[in-house]
Amino acid sequence: MKRILAMVLTLVMVLGMTCMGAMAEGKEVVHIGLALNESDESMNMWAKYFLEAIDRYNETSDQYEFVGHVTSAEKDVQKQIDDVNALIELGCKSIIMHSVDTEGCKAAVDACNAAGVYMIEARGMEYEGVDLMFNPNDEYAIADCAVTWFDENVMNDENFVLKIGAIYGMASMTQQLIRVDAVIDTLKEKYGDDRVILVDQAFCDWDVQKGMEIMENWLQKYPIEEMNCILNASSDGMSGCVQAIKGFGGDELCKEYILQTTDAHATILYYITEGLVDMTVGLSPVAAGAIGA
């Protein structure tokens, strides 16, 4: 699996990926694009299963032969706009965009509208130019899973007070805020403000290094008696938090914190097996890629 992911990553980084199945005689060729926000583990899996779903469709279709193209913006808004324009130039009839920034990437939507290209946005952009908003992540369901875990494993101790540091992805990606905020709000409703306290919050922009820097600052500012729980919207951000805590006080300090996140990246799963992260809600890039195609 690691070898496959490494190969996919290389292809994404160099001019994007293209589904290159053999073209059948007499079929109408239709180009479609997938403009990803970056080439992390989840996005690479999206790309892989997006292209595989296209191949499966082509094997059974007598009328159309779809060609899939994948790009990665590496968290750069302008690059994603350029990527979408490049996909338009390739002749894509439809583009799925996993937005780097749901505000900044509206220009890419406008470009599709001007070119008559069907735009599917996959990160919760609320913009009239989007033809279809496809968000494979049910953010409230993600939050519900986390709340259930807290009910069964943390809040069942009637004397425990949850003191939370909340770390989100990007501020402009409003849908992902729910996976943290809904956990806090629901726990407050169930257990009261005296047992569920939001101490601080920050945005890590889905970045390991920023997650580490946020946690390093909090470790200096808040002793564990004042902040004993970290809710993180992404496994990359949580990976940074774990590295910061380990650097500050080793594995044993990690085990004193309650660390909850989203995504089932290999690093987070390893941290869970080692007892350094308590819980994650796994999302399926496999299903997202296939459904998108």
C-alpha positions as CSV (number, residue, x, y, z in Angstrom):
1,M,0.0,0.0,0.0
2,K,2.8,2.4,0.8
3,R,4.3,1.8,-2.5
4,I,1.1,2.4,-4.3
5,L,0.5,5.7,-2.4
6,A,4.0,6.8,-3.2
7,M,3.4,6.2,-6.9
8,V,0.1,8.1,-6.8
9,L,1.8,11.0,-5.1
10,T,4.5,11.2,-7.7
11,L,1.9,11.3,-10.5
12,V,-0.1,14.0,-8.8
13,M,2.9,16.2,-8.2
14,V,4.0,16.0,-11.8
15,L,1.4,17.5,-14.1
16,G,-1.5,15.7,-12.5
17,M,-2.8,12.2,-13.3
18,T,-4.8,11.1,-16.3
19,C,-6.9,8.0,-16.7
20,M,-5.4,6.4,-19.8
21,G,-7.6,3.4,-20.5
22,A,-7.8,2.1,-24.1
23,M,-10.2,4.1,-26.2
24,A,-12.9,1.9,-27.8
25,E,-13.9,2.5,-31.4
26,G,-17.2,4.4,-31.9
27,K,-17.5,5.8,-28.3
28,E,-17.8,9.5,-27.6
29,V,-14.8,10.6,-25.6
30,V,-15.6,12.8,-22.6
31,H,-12.9,14.4,-20.4
32,I,-13.6,15.1,-16.7
33,G,-11.4,16.6,-14.1
34,L,-10.7,16.4,-10.4
35,A,-9.0,19.4,-8.9
36,L,-7.7,18.4,-5.5
37,N,-6.5,20.8,-2.8
38,E,-3.4,18.9,-2.0
39,S,-1.7,15.5,-2.3
40,D,-1.9,14.1,1.2
41,E,-2.9,10.5,2.0
42,S,-6.6,11.1,1.7
43,M,-6.5,13.1,-1.5
44,N,-4.2,10.5,-3.1
45,M,-6.8,7.8,-2.3
46,W,-9.5,10.0,-3.7
47,A,-7.6,10.3,-7.0
48,K,-6.8,6.6,-7.2
49,Y,-10.4,5.4,-6.7
50,F,-11.8,8.2,-8.9
51,L,-9.7,7.0,-11.8
52,E,-10.5,3.3,-11.0
53,A,-14.2,4.1,-11.0
54,I,-13.8,5.7,-14.4
55,D,-12.1,2.6,-15.7
56,R,-14.9,0.4,-14.4
57,Y,-17.5,2.5,-16.1
58,N,-15.6,2.5,-19.4
59,E,-15.5,-1.3,-19.4
60,T,-19.3,-1.5,-19.4
61,S,-20.3,1.6,-21.5
62,D,-21.1,1.3,-25.2
63,Q,-21.7,5.0,-25.7
64,Y,-19.0,6.9,-23.8
65,E,-15.3,6.7,-23.0
66,F,-14.5,8.9,-20.0
67,V,-10.9,10.3,-19.6
68,G,-10.2,11.5,-16.0
69,H,-7.6,14.1,-15.2
70,V,-6.4,14.9,-11.7
71,T,-4.5,17.9,-10.4
72,S,-3.2,18.9,-7.0
73,A,-3.0,22.5,-5.8
74,E,-0.8,21.8,-2.8
75,K,-2.9,24.2,-0.6
76,D,-2.3,27.1,-3.0
77,V,-5.4,29.0,-4.1
78,Q,-3.9,30.5,-7.2
79,K,-2.5,27.1,-8.3
80,Q,-5.9,25.6,-7.9
81,I,-7.5,28.3,-10.1
82,D,-4.7,27.7,-12.6
83,D,-5.3,23.9,-12.4
84,V,-9.0,24.4,-13.1
85,N,-8.2,26.6,-16.1
86,A,-5.8,23.9,-17.3
87,L,-8.5,21.3,-17.0
88,I,-10.8,23.5,-19.0
89,E,-8.2,23.9,-21.7
90,L,-7.9,20.1,-21.8
91,G,-11.5,20.0,-22.8
92,C,-13.1,18.8,-19.5
93,K,-16.9,18.8,-19.7
94,S,-17.1,18.6,-15.9
95,I,-14.7,19.4,-13.0
96,I,-14.9,18.3,-9.4
97,M,-13.1,20.8,-7.2
98,H,-12.0,20.0,-3.6
99,S,-11.4,23.7,-2.8
100,V,-8.3,24.9,-1.1
101,D,-10.4,27.9,0.1
102,T,-14.1,28.1,-0.4
103,E,-13.9,31.9,-0.8
104,G,-10.7,32.3,-2.7
105,C,-11.5,29.6,-5.2
106,K,-14.7,31.1,-6.5
107,A,-12.7,32.5,-9.4
108,A,-12.3,28.8,-10.5
109,V,-16.0,28.4,-10.5
110,D,-16.4,31.6,-12.5
111,A,-14.0,30.2,-15.1
112,C,-16.0,27.0,-15.4
113,N,-19.2,29.0,-15.8
114,A,-17.7,31.2,-18.5
115,A,-16.5,28.1,-20.4
116,G,-19.7,26.1,-20.0
117,V,-18.1,23.5,-17.8
118,Y,-20.2,21.8,-15.2
119,M,-18.7,22.6,-11.8
120,I,-19.1,20.2,-8.8
121,E,-17.6,21.6,-5.6
122,A,-16.7,19.1,-2.9
123,R,-15.8,21.2,0.2
124,G,-19.0,23.1,1.0
125,M,-18.7,26.2,-1.1
126,E,-22.0,28.2,-1.0
127,Y,-21.9,30.0,-4.3
128,E,-24.5,30.4,-7.0
129,G,-22.0,29.5,-9.7
130,V,-21.6,26.0,-8.4
131,D,-23.7,23.5,-10.4
132,L,-23.6,20.8,-7.7
133,M,-22.2,20.9,-4.2
134,F,-21.0,17.4,-3.4
135,N,-19.6,17.1,0.2
136,P,-18.9,13.4,1.0
137,N,-18.3,14.2,4.6
138,D,-21.5,14.2,6.8
139,E,-20.1,16.7,9.4
140,Y,-22.8,16.2,11.9
141,A,-22.4,12.4,11.7
142,I,-18.7,12.9,12.3
143,A,-19.5,15.0,15.4
144,D,-22.1,12.4,16.6
145,C,-19.5,9.7,16.5
146,A,-17.2,11.8,18.7
147,V,-19.9,12.7,21.1
148,T,-20.8,9.0,21.6
149,W,-17.2,8.2,22.3
150,F,-17.0,11.0,24.9
151,D,-20.2,9.8,26.5
152,E,-19.0,6.3,26.9
153,N,-15.3,6.9,27.8
154,V,-14.9,10.3,29.4
155,M,-18.1,12.0,30.6
156,N,-19.2,8.9,32.4
157,D,-16.9,10.1,35.2
158,E,-19.3,12.6,36.9
159,N,-16.3,14.4,38.5
160,F,-14.4,15.0,35.2
161,V,-14.3,18.5,33.7
162,L,-13.4,18.6,30.0
163,K,-11.2,21.6,29.2
164,I,-10.9,21.9,25.5
165,G,-8.5,23.3,23.0
166,A,-10.2,23.3,19.6
167,I,-8.2,23.2,16.4
168,Y,-9.9,23.6,13.1
169,G,-8.8,23.3,9.5
170,M,-9.2,26.5,7.4
171,A,-11.5,29.3,8.6
172,S,-12.9,29.7,5.1
173,M,-14.0,26.0,4.9
174,T,-17.1,26.6,7.0
175,Q,-18.5,23.0,6.8
176,Q,-15.6,21.4,8.6
177,L,-16.1,23.7,11.6
178,I,-19.1,21.6,12.5
179,R,-17.0,18.5,13.3
180,V,-15.5,20.3,16.2
181,D,-18.1,22.9,17.2
182,A,-21.0,20.4,17.2
183,V,-19.0,18.1,19.6
184,I,-18.5,21.0,22.0
185,D,-22.1,22.3,21.7
186,T,-23.6,18.9,22.2
187,L,-21.5,18.0,25.2
188,K,-22.3,21.4,26.7
189,E,-26.0,20.8,26.3
190,K,-25.7,17.3,27.9
191,Y,-23.3,18.0,30.7
192,G,-23.4,21.8,31.3
193,D,-20.9,24.6,31.0
194,D,-19.3,23.7,34.3
195,R,-18.2,20.3,32.9
196,V,-17.4,21.3,29.3
197,I,-15.2,24.3,28.9
198,L,-13.8,25.8,25.7
199,V,-10.4,27.2,26.7
200,D,-9.0,28.3,23.4
201,Q,-9.3,27.7,19.6
202,A,-7.1,28.1,16.5
203,F,-6.8,27.1,12.8
204,C,-4.1,24.8,11.6
205,D,-5.0,25.0,7.9
206,W,-4.7,21.2,7.6
207,D,-1.0,21.5,8.3
208,V,1.2,19.4,10.5
209,Q,3.7,22.2,11.3
210,K,0.9,24.7,12.2
211,G,-0.7,22.1,14.4
212,M,2.6,21.6,16.2
213,E,3.1,25.4,16.6
214,I,-0.4,25.8,18.0
215,M,0.2,23.1,20.5
216,E,3.6,24.3,21.5
217,N,2.1,27.7,22.3
218,W,-0.7,26.1,24.3
219,L,1.7,23.9,26.3
220,Q,3.5,27.1,27.3
221,K,0.3,29.0,28.1
222,Y,-1.9,26.3,29.7
223,P,-0.9,23.6,32.1
224,I,-2.8,20.4,31.7
225,E,-4.9,21.3,34.7
226,E,-6.3,24.2,32.5
227,M,-6.5,22.4,29.1
228,N,-6.8,18.6,29.2
229,C,-8.4,17.9,25.8
230,I,-7.6,18.7,22.2
231,L,-10.2,18.4,19.5
232,N,-8.7,18.6,16.1
233,A,-10.5,18.7,12.7
234,S,-7.8,16.8,10.9
235,S,-5.3,14.1,11.4
236,D,-2.5,16.3,10.0
237,G,-3.1,18.9,12.6
238,M,-3.3,16.3,15.3
239,S,-0.1,14.7,14.2
240,G,1.6,18.1,14.8
241,C,-0.1,18.3,18.3
242,V,1.3,14.9,19.2
243,Q,4.8,15.8,18.1
244,A,4.6,19.0,20.2
245,I,3.4,17.2,23.3
246,K,6.0,14.4,22.9
247,G,8.7,17.0,22.6
248,F,7.5,18.8,25.7
249,G,6.9,15.8,28.0
250,G,7.3,12.5,26.1
251,D,4.7,9.8,25.5
252,E,3.5,9.9,29.1
253,L,2.3,13.5,28.7
254,C,0.4,12.5,25.6
255,K,-1.4,9.9,27.5
256,E,-2.5,12.4,30.1
257,Y,-4.4,14.4,27.4
258,I,-7.6,13.5,25.7
259,L,-6.8,13.7,22.0
260,Q,-9.7,13.4,19.5
261,T,-9.5,14.0,15.7
262,T,-10.9,13.1,12.3
263,D,-9.5,11.0,9.4
264,A,-7.8,7.6,9.5
265,H,-4.4,8.4,8.2
266,A,-1.7,5.9,8.9
267,T,0.1,8.1,11.3
268,I,-3.0,8.7,13.5
269,L,-3.8,5.0,13.5
270,Y,-0.3,4.3,14.6
271,Y,-0.6,6.9,17.4
272,I,-3.9,5.2,18.5
273,T,-2.3,1.8,18.7
274,E,0.5,3.3,20.8
275,G,-2.0,5.0,23.1
276,L,-0.9,8.5,22.2
277,V,-4.2,9.5,20.5
278,D,-7.5,8.5,22.0
279,M,-10.0,8.5,19.2
280,T,-10.5,9.4,15.5
281,V,-13.5,9.3,13.2
282,G,-12.4,7.6,10.0
283,L,-13.6,9.0,6.6
284,S,-13.5,7.0,3.4
285,P,-11.6,8.6,0.5
286,V,-12.2,5.3,-1.3
287,A,-16.0,5.9,-1.4
288,A,-15.5,9.6,-2.0
289,G,-13.4,9.0,-5.1
290,A,-15.7,6.4,-6.5
291,I,-18.9,8.5,-5.9
292,G,-17.3,11.6,-7.4
293,A,-16.6,9.7,-10.6
